[in-house]
């Protein structure tokens, strides 16, 4: 099923998007949390700057 989802992103305007993953440390437990988003290629640097 993942192959089908990835294949749909490569058609049309899907090429303008990037899946970004950021690792954040939880202040309460100290465990790491992964934040995932689909952002425009131009906004990827802004996602990590937050």
C-alpha distance matrix in Angstrom:
0.0 3.8 5.4 5.3 6.6 8.9 10.0 11.2 13.2 15.1 16.6 19.8 20.7 17.4 19.3 21.7 19.4 18.8 17.0 19.9 20.3 23.7 25.2 27.9 30.4 31.1 34.9 35.2 33.6 33.3 29.7 27.2 24.6 21.8 21.6 18.6 18.9 18.0 21.4 23.2 24.2 27.8 27.3 25.6 29.0 30.1 27.1 28.4 32.0 31.7
3.8 0.0 3.8 5.4 5.1 6.2 8.5 10.1 11.0 12.9 15.1 18.3 18.7 15.2 16.6 19.0 16.5 15.5 13.5 16.3 16.8 20.4 22.0 24.9 27.5 28.6 32.4 33.0 31.5 30.9 27.3 24.5 22.0 18.9 18.7 15.6 15.9 15.0 18.4 20.3 20.9 24.6 24.1 22.1 25.5 26.7 23.8 24.9 28.6 28.5
5.4 3.8 0.0 3.8 5.5 5.1 6.0 8.7 10.1 11.0 13.2 16.7 17.7 14.4 15.4 18.4 16.5 15.8 14.6 17.8 18.8 22.5 24.4 27.5 30.3 31.7 35.4 36.3 34.7 33.9 30.3 27.4 25.0 21.7 21.4 18.1 18.1 16.5 19.5 20.7 20.9 24.7 24.8 22.9 26.3 27.9 25.3 26.4 30.1 30.4
5.3 5.4 3.8 0.0 3.8 5.5 5.1 6.4 9.0 10.3 11.5 14.9 16.2 13.2 15.0 17.9 16.3 16.4 15.5 19.0 20.4 24.1 26.2 29.0 32.0 33.1 36.8 37.5 36.3 35.7 32.2 29.3 26.5 23.3 22.5 19.0 18.3 16.4 19.4 20.4 21.2 24.9 25.0 23.6 27.2 28.4 26.0 27.6 31.1 31.1
6.6 5.1 5.5 3.8 0.0 3.8 5.4 5.3 6.8 9.3 10.8 13.7 14.1 10.9 13.0 15.3 13.2 13.3 12.2 15.7 17.2 20.9 23.2 25.9 29.0 30.0 33.6 34.5 33.4 32.9 29.5 26.5 23.6 20.2 19.1 15.5 14.6 12.7 15.8 17.1 18.3 21.8 21.6 20.3 24.0 24.9 22.4 24.2 27.6 27.5
8.9 6.2 5.1 5.5 3.8 0.0 3.8 5.4 5.3 6.9 9.5 12.6 13.0 9.5 10.6 13.3 11.4 11.1 10.5 14.1 15.9 19.7 22.2 25.2 28.4 29.9 33.5 34.7 33.6 32.6 29.3 26.1 23.4 19.9 18.8 15.2 14.3 12.1 14.7 15.6 16.0 19.8 20.0 18.4 21.9 23.4 21.1 22.6 26.1 26.4
10.0 8.5 6.0 5.1 5.4 3.8 0.0 3.8 5.5 5.4 7.2 10.8 12.3 9.4 10.5 13.8 12.9 13.4 13.7 17.3 19.4 23.2 25.8 28.9 32.1 33.6 37.2 38.5 37.4 36.4 33.1 29.9 27.2 23.6 22.5 18.7 17.5 14.8 17.0 17.3 17.6 21.3 22.0 20.8 24.3 25.9 24.0 25.6 28.9 29.5
11.2 10.1 8.7 6.4 5.3 5.4 3.8 0.0 3.8 5.4 5.6 8.6 9.9 7.3 9.7 12.4 11.6 13.0 13.5 17.3 19.6 23.3 26.2 28.8 32.2 33.4 36.9 38.1 37.4 36.6 33.5 30.3 27.3 23.7 22.1 18.3 16.4 13.5 15.5 15.7 16.7 20.2 20.7 20.1 23.8 24.9 23.1 25.2 28.3 28.6
13.2 11.0 10.1 9.0 6.8 5.3 5.5 3.8 0.0 3.8 5.6 7.8 7.8 4.3 6.4 8.9 7.9 9.3 10.3 14.0 16.8 20.4 23.5 26.2 29.7 31.2 34.5 36.0 35.5 34.5 31.5 28.1 25.2 21.5 19.6 15.8 13.7 10.4 12.1 12.1 13.0 16.5 17.1 16.4 20.1 21.3 19.6 21.7 24.8 25.2
15.1 12.9 11.0 10.3 9.3 6.9 5.4 5.4 3.8 0.0 3.8 6.7 7.8 5.3 5.4 9.0 9.3 10.6 12.3 15.9 18.9 22.5 25.6 28.5 32.1 33.8 37.2 38.9 38.2 36.9 34.0 30.5 27.9 24.1 22.4 18.6 16.6 13.3 14.3 13.5 13.5 16.9 18.3 17.6 21.1 22.7 21.5 23.3 26.3 27.2
16.6 15.1 13.2 11.5 10.8 9.5 7.2 5.6 5.6 3.8 0.0 3.8 6.4 5.7 6.9 10.0 11.0 13.3 15.2 18.9 21.9 25.4 28.7 31.4 35.0 36.5 39.8 41.4 41.0 39.9 37.0 33.5 30.7 27.0 25.0 21.2 18.8 15.2 16.0 14.8 15.3 18.4 19.9 19.9 23.4 24.7 23.7 25.9 28.6 29.4
19.8 18.3 16.7 14.9 13.7 12.6 10.8 8.6 7.8 6.7 3.8 0.0 3.8 5.5 6.8 8.8 10.8 13.8 16.3 19.7 23.1 26.3 29.8 32.2 35.9 37.4 40.5 42.3 42.1 41.0 38.4 34.9 31.9 28.3 25.9 22.2 19.3 15.6 15.6 13.7 14.5 17.1 18.8 19.4 22.8 23.8 23.3 25.9 28.2 28.9
20.7 18.7 17.7 16.2 14.1 13.0 12.3 9.9 7.8 7.8 6.4 3.8 0.0 3.8 5.3 5.8 7.8 11.3 14.1 17.2 20.7 23.7 27.3 29.5 33.2 34.7 37.6 39.5 39.6 38.5 36.1 32.6 29.5 26.0 23.3 19.8 16.6 12.8 12.3 10.2 11.4 13.7 15.2 16.2 19.6 20.3 19.9 22.7 24.8 25.5
17.4 15.2 14.4 13.2 10.9 9.5 9.4 7.3 4.3 5.3 5.7 5.5 3.8 0.0 3.8 5.3 5.6 8.6 10.8 14.2 17.6 20.8 24.3 26.7 30.4 31.9 35.0 36.8 36.6 35.5 32.9 29.4 26.4 22.8 20.4 16.7 13.9 10.1 10.4 9.3 10.4 13.4 14.5 14.6 18.2 19.2 18.2 20.7 23.3 23.9
19.3 16.6 15.4 15.0 13.0 10.6 10.5 9.7 6.4 5.4 6.9 6.8 5.3 3.8 0.0 3.8 5.5 7.8 10.8 13.9 17.4 20.5 24.0 26.7 30.5 32.3 35.4 37.5 37.2 35.8 33.2 29.6 27.0 23.2 21.1 17.5 14.9 11.3 10.9 9.0 8.6 11.8 13.7 13.5 16.8 18.4 17.8 19.9 22.4 23.6
21.7 19.0 18.4 17.9 15.3 13.3 13.8 12.4 8.9 9.0 10.0 8.8 5.8 5.3 3.8 0.0 3.8 6.9 10.4 12.9 16.6 19.3 23.0 25.3 29.1 30.9 33.7 36.0 36.1 34.6 32.4 28.7 26.1 22.5 19.9 16.6 13.6 10.0 8.5 5.7 5.7 8.5 10.3 10.9 14.1 15.3 15.2 17.5 19.7 20.8
19.4 16.5 16.5 16.3 13.2 11.4 12.9 11.6 7.9 9.3 11.0 10.8 7.8 5.6 5.5 3.8 0.0 3.8 6.8 9.5 13.1 15.9 19.6 21.9 25.7 27.4 30.3 32.5 32.5 31.1 28.8 25.2 22.4 18.8 16.2 12.8 9.9 6.3 5.4 4.4 5.4 8.7 9.2 9.0 12.7 13.7 12.7 15.1 17.7 18.5
18.8 15.5 15.8 16.4 13.3 11.1 13.4 13.0 9.3 10.6 13.3 13.8 11.3 8.6 7.8 6.9 3.8 0.0 3.8 6.1 9.8 12.8 16.3 19.0 22.7 24.7 27.7 30.0 29.7 28.1 25.7 22.0 19.5 15.8 13.7 10.4 8.3 5.6 5.5 6.0 5.7 9.2 9.1 7.4 11.0 12.6 11.0 12.7 15.8 16.8
17.0 13.5 14.6 15.5 12.2 10.5 13.7 13.5 10.3 12.3 15.2 16.3 14.1 10.8 10.8 10.4 6.8 3.8 0.0 3.8 6.8 10.2 13.5 16.3 19.9 21.7 25.0 26.9 26.5 25.0 22.4 18.8 16.2 12.4 10.5 7.0 5.7 4.5 6.4 8.7 9.0 12.1 11.0 8.7 12.1 13.3 10.8 12.1 15.6 16.0
19.9 16.3 17.8 19.0 15.7 14.1 17.3 17.3 14.0 15.9 18.9 19.7 17.2 14.2 13.9 12.9 9.5 6.1 3.8 0.0 3.8 6.7 10.2 12.9 16.6 18.7 21.8 24.1 23.7 22.0 19.7 16.0 13.6 10.0 8.2 5.7 5.5 6.3 7.2 9.8 9.7 12.0 10.2 7.1 9.7 11.0 8.0 8.7 12.3 12.8
20.3 16.8 18.8 20.4 17.2 15.9 19.4 19.6 16.8 18.9 21.9 23.1 20.7 17.6 17.4 16.6 13.1 9.8 6.8 3.8 0.0 3.8 6.7 9.8 13.3 15.5 18.7 20.9 20.2 18.4 16.0 12.3 10.1 6.5 5.6 4.5 6.7 9.0 10.5 13.4 13.4 15.4 13.2 10.0 11.8 12.7 9.3 8.9 12.7 12.7
23.7 20.4 22.5 24.1 20.9 19.7 23.2 23.3 20.4 22.5 25.4 26.3 23.7 20.8 20.5 19.3 15.9 12.8 10.2 6.7 3.8 0.0 3.8 6.4 10.0 12.5 15.5 18.0 17.6 15.6 13.7 10.0 8.3 5.7 5.2 6.5 8.8 11.7 12.4 15.3 15.3 16.5 13.8 10.8 11.4 11.9 8.5 7.1 10.4 10.2
25.2 22.0 24.4 26.2 23.2 22.2 25.8 26.2 23.5 25.6 28.7 29.8 27.3 24.3 24.0 23.0 19.6 16.3 13.5 10.2 6.7 3.8 0.0 3.8 6.8 9.7 12.8 15.2 14.4 12.0 10.1 6.4 5.8 4.6 6.4 8.9 12.0 15.1 16.1 19.1 19.0 20.2 17.5 14.5 14.7 15.0 11.8 9.9 12.6 12.0
27.9 24.9 27.5 29.0 25.9 25.2 28.9 28.8 26.2 28.5 31.4 32.2 29.5 26.7 26.7 25.3 21.9 19.0 16.3 12.9 9.8 6.4 3.8 0.0 3.8 6.4 9.2 11.9 11.7 9.5 8.5 5.5 5.2 6.2 7.3 10.8 13.5 17.0 17.8 20.9 21.2 21.8 18.7 16.2 16.0 15.6 12.5 10.7 12.5 11.1
30.4 27.5 30.3 32.0 29.0 28.4 32.1 32.2 29.7 32.1 35.0 35.9 33.2 30.4 30.5 29.1 25.7 22.7 19.9 16.6 13.3 10.0 6.8 3.8 0.0 3.8 6.3 8.9 8.4 5.9 5.8 4.4 6.1 8.7 10.6 14.2 17.1 20.7 21.5 24.7 24.9 25.5 22.4 19.9 19.5 18.9 16.1 14.1 15.4 13.8
31.1 28.6 31.7 33.1 30.0 29.9 33.6 33.4 31.2 33.8 36.5 37.4 34.7 31.9 32.3 30.9 27.4 24.7 21.7 18.7 15.5 12.5 9.7 6.4 3.8 0.0 3.8 5.5 5.8 5.0 5.5 5.9 6.7 10.1 11.6 15.4 18.2 21.9 23.0 26.3 27.0 27.6 24.2 22.1 21.9 20.9 17.9 16.5 17.6 15.3
34.9 32.4 35.4 36.8 33.6 33.5 37.2 36.9 34.5 37.2 39.8 40.5 37.6 35.0 35.4 33.7 30.3 27.7 25.0 21.8 18.7 15.5 12.8 9.2 6.3 3.8 0.0 3.8 6.0 5.6 8.1 9.4 10.5 13.8 14.9 18.7 21.2 24.9 25.6 28.8 29.5 29.7 26.2 24.4 23.7 22.4 19.9 18.4 18.7 16.3
35.2 33.0 36.3 37.5 34.5 34.7 38.5 38.1 36.0 38.9 41.4 42.3 39.5 36.8 37.5 36.0 32.5 30.0 26.9 24.1 20.9 18.0 15.2 11.9 8.9 5.5 3.8 0.0 3.8 6.0 8.2 10.6 11.6 15.2 16.5 20.3 23.0 26.8 27.8 31.2 32.2 32.6 29.1 27.3 27.0 25.6 22.8 21.6 22.1 19.5
33.6 31.5 34.7 36.3 33.4 33.6 37.4 37.4 35.5 38.2 41.0 42.1 39.6 36.6 37.2 36.1 32.5 29.7 26.5 23.7 20.2 17.6 14.4 11.7 8.4 5.8 6.0 3.8 0.0 3.8 5.4 8.6 10.4 14.2 16.3 19.9 23.0 26.8 28.2 31.7 32.5 33.2 29.9 27.7 27.6 26.6 23.6 22.2 23.3 21.0
33.3 30.9 33.9 35.7 32.9 32.6 36.4 36.6 34.5 36.9 39.9 41.0 38.5 35.5 35.8 34.6 31.1 28.1 25.0 22.0 18.4 15.6 12.0 9.5 5.9 5.0 5.6 6.0 3.8 0.0 3.8 6.6 9.4 12.9 15.3 18.9 22.1 25.8 27.0 30.3 30.7 31.4 28.2 25.8 25.3 24.7 21.9 20.0 21.1 19.3
29.7 27.3 30.3 32.2 29.5 29.3 33.1 33.5 31.5 34.0 37.0 38.4 36.1 32.9 33.2 32.4 28.8 25.7 22.4 19.7 16.0 13.7 10.1 8.5 5.8 5.5 8.1 8.2 5.4 3.8 0.0 3.8 6.6 10.1 13.0 16.4 19.8 23.4 25.1 28.4 28.8 30.0 26.9 24.3 24.4 24.0 20.8 19.1 20.9 19.3
27.2 24.5 27.4 29.3 26.5 26.1 29.9 30.3 28.1 30.5 33.5 34.9 32.6 29.4 29.6 28.7 25.2 22.0 18.8 16.0 12.3 10.0 6.4 5.5 4.4 5.9 9.4 10.6 8.6 6.6 3.8 0.0 3.8 6.7 9.8 13.0 16.5 20.0 21.6 24.9 25.2 26.4 23.5 20.7 20.9 20.8 17.5 15.8 17.9 16.6
24.6 22.0 25.0 26.5 23.6 23.4 27.2 27.3 25.2 27.9 30.7 31.9 29.5 26.4 27.0 26.1 22.4 19.5 16.2 13.6 10.1 8.3 5.8 5.2 6.1 6.7 10.5 11.6 10.4 9.4 6.6 3.8 0.0 3.8 6.5 9.8 13.2 16.9 18.7 22.2 22.8 24.2 21.2 18.6 19.4 19.0 15.4 14.4 16.8 15.1
21.8 18.9 21.7 23.3 20.2 19.9 23.6 23.7 21.5 24.1 27.0 28.3 26.0 22.8 23.2 22.5 18.8 15.8 12.4 10.0 6.5 5.7 4.6 6.2 8.7 10.1 13.8 15.2 14.2 12.9 10.1 6.7 3.8 0.0 3.8 6.4 10.0 13.5 15.4 18.9 19.5 21.1 18.3 15.6 16.8 16.8 13.1 12.5 15.4 14.2
21.6 18.7 21.4 22.5 19.1 18.8 22.5 22.1 19.6 22.4 25.0 25.9 23.3 20.4 21.1 19.9 16.2 13.7 10.5 8.2 5.6 5.2 6.4 7.3 10.6 11.6 14.9 16.5 16.3 15.3 13.0 9.8 6.5 3.8 0.0 3.8 6.8 10.5 12.3 15.8 16.9 18.4 15.3 13.1 14.6 14.1 10.3 10.6 13.5 11.9
18.6 15.6 18.1 19.0 15.5 15.2 18.7 18.3 15.8 18.6 21.2 22.2 19.8 16.7 17.5 16.6 12.8 10.4 7.0 5.7 4.5 6.5 8.9 10.8 14.2 15.4 18.7 20.3 19.9 18.9 16.4 13.0 9.8 6.4 3.8 0.0 3.8 7.1 9.5 13.2 14.3 16.4 13.8 11.5 13.9 13.9 10.1 11.2 14.5 13.4
18.9 15.9 18.1 18.3 14.6 14.3 17.5 16.4 13.7 16.6 18.8 19.3 16.6 13.9 14.9 13.6 9.9 8.3 5.7 5.5 6.7 8.8 12.0 13.5 17.1 18.2 21.2 23.0 23.0 22.1 19.8 16.5 13.2 10.0 6.8 3.8 0.0 3.8 6.1 9.8 11.7 13.7 11.1 9.6 12.6 12.2 8.9 11.1 14.1 13.1
18.0 15.0 16.5 16.4 12.7 12.1 14.8 13.5 10.4 13.3 15.2 15.6 12.8 10.1 11.3 10.0 6.3 5.6 4.5 6.3 9.0 11.7 15.1 17.0 20.7 21.9 24.9 26.8 26.8 25.8 23.4 20.0 16.9 13.5 10.5 7.1 3.8 0.0 3.8 7.0 9.2 11.7 9.9 9.0 12.6 12.6 10.1 12.7 15.6 15.2
21.4 18.4 19.5 19.4 15.8 14.7 17.0 15.5 12.1 14.3 16.0 15.6 12.3 10.4 10.9 8.5 5.4 5.5 6.4 7.2 10.5 12.4 16.1 17.8 21.5 23.0 25.6 27.8 28.2 27.0 25.1 21.6 18.7 15.4 12.3 9.5 6.1 3.8 0.0 3.8 6.4 8.2 6.3 6.3 9.9 9.7 8.1 11.1 13.5 13.6
23.2 20.3 20.7 20.4 17.1 15.6 17.3 15.7 12.1 13.5 14.8 13.7 10.2 9.3 9.0 5.7 4.4 6.0 8.7 9.8 13.4 15.3 19.1 20.9 24.7 26.3 28.8 31.2 31.7 30.3 28.4 24.9 22.2 18.9 15.8 13.2 9.8 7.0 3.8 0.0 3.8 5.4 5.3 6.5 9.9 10.2 9.9 12.8 14.6 15.4
24.2 20.9 20.9 21.2 18.3 16.0 17.6 16.7 13.0 13.5 15.3 14.5 11.4 10.4 8.6 5.7 5.4 5.7 9.0 9.7 13.4 15.3 19.0 21.2 24.9 27.0 29.5 32.2 32.5 30.7 28.8 25.2 22.8 19.5 16.9 14.3 11.7 9.2 6.4 3.8 0.0 3.8 5.5 5.5 8.4 10.0 10.3 12.3 14.2 15.9
27.8 24.6 24.7 24.9 21.8 19.8 21.3 20.2 16.5 16.9 18.4 17.1 13.7 13.4 11.8 8.5 8.7 9.2 12.1 12.0 15.4 16.5 20.2 21.8 25.5 27.6 29.7 32.6 33.2 31.4 30.0 26.4 24.2 21.1 18.4 16.4 13.7 11.7 8.2 5.4 3.8 0.0 3.8 5.7 7.2 8.2 9.9 11.9 12.8 14.7
27.3 24.1 24.8 25.0 21.6 20.0 22.0 20.7 17.1 18.3 19.9 18.8 15.2 14.5 13.7 10.3 9.2 9.1 11.0 10.2 13.2 13.8 17.5 18.7 22.4 24.2 26.2 29.1 29.9 28.2 26.9 23.5 21.2 18.3 15.3 13.8 11.1 9.9 6.3 5.3 5.5 3.8 0.0 3.8 5.6 5.2 6.4 9.1 10.0 11.2
25.6 22.1 22.9 23.6 20.3 18.4 20.8 20.1 16.4 17.6 19.9 19.4 16.2 14.6 13.5 10.9 9.0 7.4 8.7 7.1 10.0 10.8 14.5 16.2 19.9 22.1 24.4 27.3 27.7 25.8 24.3 20.7 18.6 15.6 13.1 11.5 9.6 9.0 6.3 6.5 5.5 5.7 3.8 0.0 3.8 5.4 5.2 6.8 8.9 10.6
29.0 25.5 26.3 27.2 24.0 21.9 24.3 23.8 20.1 21.1 23.4 22.8 19.6 18.2 16.8 14.1 12.7 11.0 12.1 9.7 11.8 11.4 14.7 16.0 19.5 21.9 23.7 27.0 27.6 25.3 24.4 20.9 19.4 16.8 14.6 13.9 12.6 12.6 9.9 9.9 8.4 7.2 5.6 3.8 0.0 3.8 5.4 5.4 6.3 9.1
30.1 26.7 27.9 28.4 24.9 23.4 25.9 24.9 21.3 22.7 24.7 23.8 20.3 19.2 18.4 15.3 13.7 12.6 13.3 11.0 12.7 11.9 15.0 15.6 18.9 20.9 22.4 25.6 26.6 24.7 24.0 20.8 19.0 16.8 14.1 13.9 12.2 12.6 9.7 10.2 10.0 8.2 5.2 5.4 3.8 0.0 3.8 5.5 5.0 6.6
27.1 23.8 25.3 26.0 22.4 21.1 24.0 23.1 19.6 21.5 23.7 23.3 19.9 18.2 17.8 15.2 12.7 11.0 10.8 8.0 9.3 8.5 11.8 12.5 16.1 17.9 19.9 22.8 23.6 21.9 20.8 17.5 15.4 13.1 10.3 10.1 8.9 10.1 8.1 9.9 10.3 9.9 6.4 5.2 5.4 3.8 0.0 3.8 5.5 5.8
28.4 24.9 26.4 27.6 24.2 22.6 25.6 25.2 21.7 23.3 25.9 25.9 22.7 20.7 19.9 17.5 15.1 12.7 12.1 8.7 8.9 7.1 9.9 10.7 14.1 16.5 18.4 21.6 22.2 20.0 19.1 15.8 14.4 12.5 10.6 11.2 11.1 12.7 11.1 12.8 12.3 11.9 9.1 6.8 5.4 5.5 3.8 0.0 3.8 5.5
32.0 28.6 30.1 31.1 27.6 26.1 28.9 28.3 24.8 26.3 28.6 28.2 24.8 23.3 22.4 19.7 17.7 15.8 15.6 12.3 12.7 10.4 12.6 12.5 15.4 17.6 18.7 22.1 23.3 21.1 20.9 17.9 16.8 15.4 13.5 14.5 14.1 15.6 13.5 14.6 14.2 12.8 10.0 8.9 6.3 5.0 5.5 3.8 0.0 3.8
31.7 28.5 30.4 31.1 27.5 26.4 29.5 28.6 25.2 27.2 29.4 28.9 25.5 23.9 23.6 20.8 18.5 16.8 16.0 12.8 12.7 10.2 12.0 11.1 13.8 15.3 16.3 19.5 21.0 19.3 19.3 16.6 15.1 14.2 11.9 13.4 13.1 15.2 13.6 15.4 15.9 14.7 11.2 10.6 9.1 6.6 5.8 5.5 3.8 0.0
